Amino acid sequence: MTWAPQDTDATNKPGMPAMARAYGKWINSRGGIHGRRLEILTCNDHNDSVGAARCARRAATEGAVAVVGSYSQFGDSFLAPLESAGIPYIGGYGVTNDEFTGTMSYPVNGGQPALLAGLGRALAAACGPVSLVRPDSIAGDQLPALLDSGLKAGGHAPAGDQLAAENATEYGDQAEQALRYASQGTDKAPVKGLTGATATAPAGQQARKGCVVPALGDRTDTFMDSFRRTRDAYPSVRTATVLGSVDQSVINATGGASGPYEGAYITGWYPPASDRRWKPMKRVIDEEAFGDNRIDPADAGVQTTWIAYTVLRAALEKIGAGEVSADTVRRTLDGGLKVSTGGLTPTLRWPYASRLAALGLPRLVNADVSLQVVRGGELVEAEPARGSGIDGITDMTSTLENADLD
């Protein structure tokens, strides 16, 4: 089964179930795996806890051997039913920390922790004051510490923390406050409504442009509408964010090279969509889902689903002609299976506890991030700011080990 929210007022990821179906069609057109057809179930979690639990119960009722390449913000609702049924959760989007703690969760990326730590490392060398705009939610509450772990590693002051409603239709006040904070010297008093300013700025920090970091998922686009209307009064401020909040389709829709994201740093989990390592995925999309505009090969959700099904296929090939069940898939993953993803990630395997177990993220096994930039309206690999510590694909494990998530 693959699930994701669709047709909601907040985050929507229709490309993930669509990619799962395309993958299944592609595998089956080639004889399946050891002669067995791959049956794909999909579910809409409607971006609420009841829907997420319902999808998990359906996976158990219909005998799913794994939930693969899915997105949901409600790990506390879906992980317990999956664990009760013994169903592994392979390659969730990484939107909540629950995915990095559950013993039956097998994440393929570093989620928000890696993206924000990597962005902080990059912005420490490139920005003056940094203002984070994030959801006023349980998931949002952990974002400041993650961004600050990267800023701290680069000798930068903590970011200003601006709360915003996750499903708002307008963010004028938040944009104004974030821009004011990012445009001020960090030795000034904090702007009302934000926290994180320090009494003394690191040497040279005030000479650099301030940065606003919106991390609002699908609502980042809505925030940027308000940001663009206010930005002219603060010409020295630039933007930066993470994939999942912004992708190429959003950049195109907001004006490309003339839009608000031009020049923005963006961290992602994987190589840019233009990288040759994505050719196998693009070939499957062309062959099995040509014209399906839900599937964008540059979307991080679609990419995560592709990688997650690569893991499932490796597990099924390891099982071979033996019994295929949720138990055998889980035992294969727990038995030290190493999965190559063609260079899109490091070789994946899931020991009982990763290096980040002390941080409370024992299942986080891939903390790699890539630094990208919007140049000429296109999301391309960035040349990192000198001293950022981010160069190509970079492992954020050491930086995250110093994050304070208490």
C-alpha positions in Angstrom: 0.0 0.0 0.0 1.0 3.6 -0.7 -0.9 6.4 0.9 -0.8 10.2 0.8 -3.2 13.2 1.3 -5.1 14.3 -1.7 -7.7 17.0 -2.4 -7.2 18.7 1.0 -6.9 22.3 2.2 -3.3 21.7 3.3 -0.5 19.4 2.1 -1.3 17.2 -0.9 0.9 14.5 -2.5 -1.1 12.8 -5.3 2.1 12.0 -7.1 3.2 9.4 -4.6 0.3 6.9 -5.0 0.4 7.6 -8.8 4.1 6.8 -8.8 3.4 3.6 -6.9 0.8 2.5 -9.5 3.2 3.3 -12.3 5.9 1.2 -10.6 3.6 -1.7 -10.2 2.6 -1.6 -13.8 6.2 -1.5 -14.9 7.3 -4.4 -12.7 4.3 -6.5 -13.8 4.9 -5.8 -17.5 8.3 -7.5 -17.0 7.0 -10.6 -15.4 6.7 -9.4 -11.8 9.2 -10.4 -9.1 10.1 -14.1 -9.2 7.0 -14.6 -11.3 4.7 -12.9 -8.7 2.6 -9.9 -9.6 3.0 -6.8 -7.5 -0.4 -5.6 -6.4 -0.6 -1.9 -5.4 -3.2 -0.6 -3.0 -3.5 3.2 -2.5 -5.2 5.2 0.2 -6.0 8.9 0.8 -5.3 9.8 4.4 -7.1 13.2 3.9 -4.4 14.9 6.0 -6.1 14.0 9.3 -5.4 11.5 12.0 -8.6 9.5 11.5 -7.8 9.1 7.8 -4.3 8.0 8.6 -5.5 5.3 11.0 -8.1 4.2 8.6 -5.5 3.6 5.9 -3.3 1.6 8.3 -6.2 -0.6 9.3 -7.1 -1.1 5.6 -3.5 -2.2 5.0 -3.8 -4.8 7.7 -7.3 -6.0 6.6 -6.2 -6.4 3.0 -3.0 -8.2 3.9 -0.5 -5.7 2.7 3.1 -6.9 3.1 4.4 -3.4 3.4 3.4 0.3 3.3 5.8 1.9 0.9 6.7 5.4 -0.2 4.0 7.2 1.7 3.2 10.6 3.3 1.3 11.3 6.4 1.8 13.8 9.3 0.1 11.5 11.7 2.7 8.9 12.7 1.1 8.5 16.1 -2.1 7.4 14.4 -0.8 5.0 11.7 2.3 3.4 13.2 0.5 1.6 16.1 -2.0 -0.2 13.8 0.9 -1.2 11.5 3.0 -2.4 14.4 0.1 -4.5 15.7 -0.3 -6.1 12.3 3.5 -6.5 11.9 3.5 -4.5 8.7 6.8 -2.6 7.8 6.6 1.1 6.9 9.2 1.6 4.1 10.3 5.0 2.9 7.9 7.4 4.6 8.4 11.0 3.6 10.1 11.8 6.9 7.6 14.5 7.9 7.4 13.5 11.6 10.0 12.2 14.1 7.8 9.1 14.7 9.1 7.7 11.4 12.6 7.7 12.9 11.7 6.0 16.1 9.3 3.1 15.2 11.0 -0.3 15.1 9.0 -1.2 12.0 9.8 2.1 10.2 12.5 1.9 7.5 13.1 5.5 6.3 15.1 6.2 3.1 15.9 9.9 3.8 16.7 12.1 6.7 13.3 13.9 6.7 13.0 17.4 8.0 15.9 17.0 10.5 18.5 16.5 7.8 17.0 19.2 5.5 16.9 21.9 8.1 20.3 21.1 9.6 21.8 21.2 6.2 20.1 24.5 5.4 21.3 26.0 8.6 24.9 25.0 7.8 24.6 26.6 4.3 22.9 29.8 5.6 25.4 30.3 8.5 28.0 31.2 5.9 25.7 33.1 3.5 23.2 35.1 5.6 23.0 37.7 8.3 19.9 37.4 10.5 17.8 34.3 9.7 14.0 34.2 10.3 12.2 30.8 10.3 8.5 30.8 9.5 7.0 27.5 10.5 3.7 25.8 11.4 2.2 26.4 14.8 1.9 22.6 15.3 3.5 19.7 17.1 5.6 18.9 14.0 6.5 22.5 13.6 7.7 22.9 17.2 10.8 20.8 16.4 11.9 22.8 13.4 13.7 25.7 15.1 16.1 23.3 17.0 17.0 21.5 13.8 17.7 24.7 11.8 19.6 26.1 14.7 21.9 23.0 14.9 23.2 23.8 11.4 23.5 27.6 12.2 25.3 26.8 15.4 27.8 24.5 13.6 28.6 27.4 11.3 29.1 29.9 14.2 25.8 31.7 13.5 23.2 33.1 16.0 19.9 31.1 16.3 17.1 31.9 13.9 14.1 34.1 14.7 11.0 31.8 15.2 7.8 33.0 13.6 4.7 30.9 14.1 2.0 30.6 11.4 -1.3 28.7 11.0 -0.7 25.6 8.8 -3.9 26.1 6.7 -4.1 29.9 6.5 -5.1 31.6 3.3 -2.9 34.7 3.8 0.3 35.4 5.7 0.8 39.2 5.5 1.6 39.8 9.1 4.0 36.8 9.3 5.8 38.0 6.1 6.1 41.5 7.5 7.5 40.4 10.8 9.9 37.9 9.2 11.2 40.5 6.8 11.7 43.0 9.5 13.7 40.6 11.6 15.9 39.4 8.7 16.7 43.0 7.7 17.8 44.2 11.1 21.2 43.9 12.7 21.3 41.0 15.1 22.4 43.4 17.9 19.0 45.0 17.8 16.0 44.0 20.0 13.9 41.1 18.7 10.9 41.9 16.5 7.6 41.4 18.4 6.4 37.8 17.9 9.8 36.3 17.1 12.4 34.7 19.4 16.0 33.9 18.7 17.8 37.2 18.5 21.1 37.5 20.3 22.7 40.5 22.0 25.9 40.2 20.0 26.2 39.1 16.4 29.1 36.8 15.2 31.8 38.7 13.4 30.8 39.7 9.9 27.2 38.5 10.2 25.7 42.0 10.0 27.4 42.6 6.7 25.5 39.8 5.0 22.0 39.8 3.7 19.3 38.5 6.0 17.4 35.4 5.0 13.7 34.3 5.5 13.2 30.6 5.7 9.5 29.5 5.1 8.9 25.9 6.1 5.2 25.5 5.7 4.8 22.6 3.3 2.2 23.3 0.6 1.4 26.6 2.3 4.8 27.9 1.6 3.5 29.0 -1.8 0.7 31.0 0.0 3.2 32.6 2.3 5.3 33.6 -0.7 2.4 35.5 -2.2 2.3 37.6 0.9 6.1 37.8 1.0 6.3 39.1 -2.5 3.9 41.9 -1.9 5.9 43.1 1.2 9.5 42.3 0.0 10.1 45.6 -2.0 10.4 47.4 1.3 13.3 45.0 2.3 15.5 44.6 -0.8 18.4 43.2 1.2 16.5 40.0 2.3 16.8 36.7 0.4 14.9 33.5 0.8 15.9 29.9 1.5 13.8 26.8 2.2 13.7 23.0 1.9 12.4 20.6 -0.7 8.9 19.6 0.2 8.1 23.2 0.8 9.3 24.2 -2.7 9.9 22.3 -5.8 10.4 23.1 -9.5 6.7 23.2 -10.2 6.2 25.8 -7.5 9.1 27.8 -8.8 7.6 27.8 -12.3 4.1 28.7 -11.0 5.5 31.7 -9.1 7.3 33.4 -12.0 10.5 31.4 -12.5 13.5 33.7 -12.9 11.4 36.7 -12.1 9.7 35.1 -9.1 10.4 35.3 -5.3 12.6 32.2 -5.3 15.3 33.3 -7.7 18.6 33.0 -5.9 17.2 31.0 -3.0 19.1 28.2 -1.4 17.1 25.0 -1.1 18.2 21.8 0.5 17.0 18.4 -0.7 17.6 14.7 0.2 18.6 13.6 -3.3 20.5 14.8 -6.4 18.7 17.4 -8.5 16.1 16.1 -10.9 18.4 16.8 -13.8 20.9 14.3 -12.5 21.5 11.2 -14.7 20.8 8.9 -11.8 17.1 9.6 -12.1 17.0 8.2 -15.7 15.5 4.8 -14.6 12.7 6.5 -12.7 11.9 8.9 -15.6 11.9 5.9 -18.1 9.3 4.2 -15.9 7.2 7.3 -15.8 7.4 7.7 -19.6 6.5 4.1 -20.2 3.7 3.7 -17.6 2.3 7.1 -16.8 3.0 9.3 -19.8 0.7 12.3 -19.5 -0.2 11.8 -15.9 0.4 15.3 -14.5 0.2 14.1 -10.9 3.7 12.6 -11.3 6.4 15.2 -11.4 9.9 13.6 -11.5 11.3 16.7 -9.7 8.9 16.2 -6.7 10.6 14.9 -3.6 7.5 12.8 -2.8 7.6 11.0 -6.1 11.4 10.5 -5.8 10.9 9.0 -2.3 8.3 6.6 -3.5 10.6 5.4 -6.3 13.5 4.8 -3.8 11.1 3.1 -1.3 9.9 0.7 -4.0 13.5 0.0 -4.9 13.9 -1.1 -1.3 10.8 -3.3 -1.4 12.0 -4.9 -4.7 15.4 -5.7 -3.1 13.7 -7.3 -0.1 11.4 -9.4 -2.4 14.3 -10.5 -4.5 16.2 -11.6 -1.4 13.2 -13.6 -0.3 13.1 -15.3 -3.7 10.7 -18.2 -4.1 10.0 -18.3 -0.3 6.9 -17.1 1.5 6.1 -13.4 0.9 4.4 -11.8 3.9 4.7 -8.8 6.1 6.7 -10.9 8.5 9.2 -12.2 5.9 9.7 -8.7 4.4 10.3 -7.3 7.9 12.7 -10.1 8.8 14.6 -9.6 5.6 15.0 -5.8 6.3 16.1 -6.5 9.9 18.5 -9.2 8.8 21.1 -6.8 7.5 19.8 -6.3 3.9 21.9 -3.7 2.1 20.1 -1.8 -0.7 21.8 0.1 -3.5 19.7 2.9 -5.0 21.9 3.6 -7.9 23.7 6.4 -6.1 20.6 8.4 -5.2 21.3 7.6 -1.6 24.1 5.9 0.3 23.7 2.1 0.5 20.7 1.7 2.8 20.5 -0.7 5.8 18.7 -0.5 9.1 20.6 -1.6 12.2 18.7 -1.7 15.5 19.9 1.8 16.4 21.7 4.4 14.2 24.3 6.9 15.3 21.4 9.3 16.0 19.8 7.1 18.6 20.9 9.4 21.4 19.1 12.2 19.7 15.9 10.2 19.8 16.1 9.3 16.1 17.3 5.6 16.1 15.9 4.8 12.7 17.5 7.7 10.8 20.1 6.0 8.7 20.6 8.5 5.8 21.3 12.1 6.8 22.6 13.1 3.4 21.5 16.5 1.9 22.2 18.2 -1.3 22.4 22.0 -1.6 20.5 23.5 -4.6 19.8 27.0 -5.8 17.3 28.6 -8.0 19.2 30.1 -10.9 17.5 31.4 -14.0 14.3 30.0 -12.7 15.7 26.4 -12.6 16.6 24.4 -9.5 20.3 23.4 -10.0 23.2 22.2 -7.9 24.5 25.1 -5.8 28.1 26.2 -5.4 28.1 26.5 -1.6 29.0 29.7 0.3 32.6 29.5 1.4 32.9 28.0 4.9 29.4 26.5 4.8 30.6 22.9 5.0 28.0 21.8 2.4 29.6 20.5 -0.8 27.6 18.4 -3.2 25.9 15.6 -1.2 26.8 16.1 2.5 26.2 13.9 5.5 24.5 15.8 8.3 24.8 13.1 11.0 27.5 14.9 13.0 25.6 18.2 12.9 22.4 16.5 14.0 24.2 14.8 16.9 24.5 18.3 18.4 20.9 19.3 18.0 18.9 20.2 21.1 15.4 18.7 20.6 14.4 18.9 24.3 
